[in-house]
Amino acid sequence: MAKLCWKITTGMFIRTFHLLLTMGIFCVLILKDTELHQAVVDRNFPYLLAFTTLLTVAGVLYYTTSLMDPGFVPLNEHLKMQDWNKDISSSDDEEEIGVEGEENTATSESATMLNTTSNGSLVRLRKCGFCKIKQPVRSKHCEDCSRCVRKFDHHCPWLENCVGESNHRFFWLFLLTESTLIVWALKITWSSFVWQHTFTDWLRVNWLFLLCLLILVSAAIAVVSLLCCHSYMLINNQTTWEFMSRHRITYLRNLDDNLNPFDEGYMRNFVKFFCYCPYRQWDDMVVKQKGGEEEGSDNNV
């Protein structure tokens, strides 16, 4: 209960801070002598409409990504504890592969490999020791959200929410619009500095623009870098967790390093990332990839 209250409080603080920071920079740009202010004076409505629309869309995408369900695995999809005990690998060999092989992942997530497949899955799933559920393929337990998330990418502290299968597309669109908005605001800010004979006079006249510039440059580095990283992940159908922890993930660590069982080609990955709404059966793709590898090894023999 205390953790839930802390999450709600920090979430409200971060989202309010994001709103105030965004609106503060917008007020500086529209009230001071800038291109945006000049557009108001000149009644340059297309310019104003474009900027305010981009600002609004970025805000809507931020709060959509931040507040929506990222793809939590329902807690009612659980088994009785006696079923867990029956399903968990019990032989020494299986424990070595299924439990100790998890290394840090098993410890940090309290995850245990199950000995049998179930619910139509052709891949041995993992049990989450916190949620007491069978984790679908590509799912991971998030300690910050205290839930397992489908196609887990990462927990974003700026959103105070996970990025998963349900909201990843909105997160990418937010990064795209926010990057465009920041670059535009940087251009307006840079062109608004007023030259003065002394540094003291220059600082007195331009200190607000300088503060905005420092904030915008820092934000641009972070947001544009994230946009580039997630664009790469998007076209390869990969998640940050899979990219960073491939050697510790049960369904990836036994595959060749250059093989991604979820990659369907750049165009198909792109289209399905944005247009495919239901949760996908990722285990089928893992089985297909492993079957292809086994067939290839048999042919080589």
N, C-alpha and C positions, 0 to 999 in steps of 0.2 A: 504493500500500500504506500509506504514511504517512497519507494522507488518510482511508483506511478505518479505521485504528487510532484516529485523532483523533475520527472520527465515533462509533465505538463507545464510546470513553472519555467523550466529552462526553454521549452519550446515557445512559450508565449514571449519570453524575454528576447530570444533570438529573432523571432519573426517581427516583433515590434521594432527591434534595433535595425533590422533590414529595411523596414518601411521608413523609419525616421531618417536613416542615412541616405536612402534613395531620394526621398522628398527634400531633404536638406540640400543636396547637391542640385536638384532640379530648381529649387527656389533661388539659389545663388545664380544659376545660369539664366534664369528668366527675369530676375529683378535687377541684376547688375548689367553693365554695358557690355553685352555679348551679342553674338550672331542670333541667338534665340530671342533675346530682348528686342533686337532690331527687327526681327520677323514679326513680333507683336506690334511694334510701332508702325511698320510698313504694311501691316495686315497681309502678310505673306501666309495665307491660310494653308496652302499645300505643304509648306515647310513645317508649320506648327502641327498640322494634322498628322504628318508622317512621324514626327518626333513623339508626340503625345500617344499616338497609337502604339508605337514600338514600346514606349514606357509602360503603357497599360497591359499590353500582351505579355511583356516580361514579368510584370507583377502577378498577373493571373496564373501564368505557368509556374511561378515560384510557389504560390500558395496552393495550387493544385497538387504539385509534386510533394510539397511539404505535408499536406493534410490528408492525402488519400491513402488508402490501403496499398502498400507496395507489393502485396502478394503473400500475405500471411497464410501459412498453412493452418487450416481450421483445427482447433484443439479437440473437436469432437471426433476427429479421425484418429482414434487411439485404440490400443488393445489392452486387455486386462493384463495385470502384472504377471500372472501365471503363463500367459501366452508369450510374453517377452522372454521369460526364463526358458521356455521351450524352444523359442526361435533363435536365441543367441548361440553363437558357435561355442561348442563345448570341448571339442578335441584340441589337443595341444597344437597341431599344425594349423587348424583354423584360427585359433586364438592368436597365434603368432602372426598370421597374415591379416586377420580381421581386426584385432585390437591393438597389438603392439605396433603393427605396421602403420597405424594411424598416427603414431608419434605425437607431436604437439597438438595436432588437430583433435584427436580423441580426448586428450586431457582438457583442452580449453573449451570444447563444445560438449563434453561429457557424452560423446557419441560412441556407439558400439555397433559393430557389424552384425547383421543378422545372418543366420545360417541358411535360411530359405527365402525364396521369392514369394510374393503374395500380391493380392489385389491386381492381378493381371500384369504386374511388372516382371520383366525378364532379367532384371539386374538385381543383385543383392543390395538391399537398401540398408540404411543406417538408422538406428534408434537414437533419438535425441533424449538424453537423460533428463533434460529440463522440462520439455514439453510433453514427454512420454508419447511421442508419435513416430511413425515411420517417415523419414524425410524423403520426399521425392527427389529424383536425380536433379542436381544443380541447386538444391536447397541447402541453406546453412542457418544455424541458430545465431541470432544477433543478441548479444548480451545487453546492449543498450535498450533494445525494444522488448527483450525477454520473449521473443517469438522466433519461430523458424520462418524464413522468407524464401519463396520460390524464386529460382534463378537469381540468387543473391549476388549483388554487385559490390556494394559497400554501404556502410552507415555514414551518412553525410552530416557532420555536426552543424553546418550552416543551415540545413533544412530541419535538423533534429528529427530525421526520419531515415529509414532505409531506402535504398534504391534497389528495386527488384523487378520482377517480370511485369507487374501491372503499371508501374510509374516510370520505368526507364526511358520510354519514348518521350514522356513529358519533361523529364530531366534533361535529355539531350536538346529538345526544343528550347528549354529555358536557357541552357548554355549558349545556344546559337543566338537567340534574341538578346540575351544579356551582353554577350561579347560585342554584338553590333552596336548596342546602345552605349556601352562603355567607350568603344572606339570613337563613336560620334561625339560623345560628351568630352572626350580627350581633345578632339579637334577644336571644339568650341572653346574649351578652357585655354588651350595653348594660344589661340588667336586673340584672346581677350586680355593678355598681359599688356600693361601700359608702361612704356619706357620712361625712366626717370634718371636724373643726373647722378644721384647718389643712391647707394644701396639702401640706406635708411628710408629715404623717400619711396624707393621702389617697393620695399617690404611693406610700408604703411599703406600703399595704394593697392598692392596685389596679394596681400596675405591670405585673403579668402580663396583666390584663384590658386595660390600655391598649395594651400591645404587640400583643395579639391583635386589638384593635379597629383599629389602624393597618394591620396586615397584611390584615385582612378587608375594610376599606374600599378599599384599593388593589386587592385582588383583585376586589371587586365591580364597581368602575369598569371594569376591563379585561374581565372575563368577561361582564358584562351588556351592555356595548357590543358585544362580538363576537357575542353571541347575537342582538342586534337586527339587526346588519349581515348575519349569515348567514341569518337568517329572511327578510330582504328578498331576498337572493340566491336563497334556496330557492324562494319563491313566484314569482319571475321567471325561474327557470332560468338563472341567470347565475353567473359565478365572479368572485372578487375580481380576478383577473388581467384578465379581460375588462372589468370595470367600470373599473379604473384605467388600462388601456392600450388601450382600444378603438381609438384613432386609429393605433396601431402594429400592429394585428393584421390579417393579410391578408384573412381571411374576414369581417371586420366593418367595416373602415375605409371601404369603398366603399358601405356601406348608410347610410340615414338614421339620424341619432343616436337617434331614438325607436323604431327597429326592432330587435327581438331575434329572430333566426331560430329560436332554440331555445325560445321562449316558447309553451307550449301551453295557457295558461290557469292560473289559480291552483290550482284543485283538481287538475287533471291533473299539473301540475308537482309538487305536494305528494305525490301518490300514487306517481308514478314515482320520485321522489327516494328514497323509503323502500322501495318494493316491487320496483323493476326491478333485477334482479341482473346479467344479462349486460351486457357493454359495448355501448353504443348506437352506431348509425351516424349520427353527427352531420352528416356531409357531405350526407346526403340532405335534411336540414332546411335546410341552407344553399342547396342547389340549388333546392329548392322555393320558398324566399323570393325568391331572385334571379329565378326564372322568373316569379313573381307580379309582381315589380317591372317586368320587361321587358314583360309582357303589359299592365300598367296604363299604361306609357308609350306602347305602341303604340296603345292605345285612345284616349289623349289626343290623339295625332297624327291 
